[in-house]
Amino acid sequence: MLEVEAARLAALRRTTTDLKRIKSRLVARGHWVEGQSVDMFLERDSAFHCAIAETSRNRALIELYRYFLGTARDAARAAMVEHGVTEPSLSLHDDLYHAIKAGDPIQAAHAALAILHPLIDAFSLDHRVPDIPISERNISGISKQGR
């Protein structure tokens, strides 16, 4: 996942200038408030995440991130509007900022993954399947024991 690697590298390579840019975009992002424009909010959220990708100083990662940004924004919009997924909180994003600021690549990667988790769940093929071990499922996803 690009976001996780970007966060990890940003924690290792951040400068004071980078931290100021990330923090200002975090403040601009703010909290999601019901009734505000989803598209405007996601634009601000994307700016925050782009600042982190840019801080990674990895040209290939930055270009891939920019390439997939529109698709990622569309997925986030669909998750929020069509699937009722709650936007990851400002506090999770703040945790990511603080891990990068502390220069902790492991914590930064964990924080990035925590932000992504709701989207991963929303689009997982198994997210509506009962918690049955894979070995207990047949192809249709119904428990072999339930027959």
Secondary structure as GFF3:
##gff-version 3
##sequence-region A 1 147
A	DSSP	alpha_helix	2	13	.	.	.	ID=ss1
A	DSSP	alpha_helix	16	29	.	.	.	ID=ss2
A	DSSP	alpha_helix	38	55	.	.	.	ID=ss3
A	DSSP	alpha_helix	59	81	.	.	.	ID=ss4
A	DSSP	alpha_helix	90	101	.	.	.	ID=ss5
A	DSSP	alpha_helix	105	123	.	.	.	ID=ss6
A	DSSP	three_ten_helix	134	136	.	.	.	ID=ss7
###
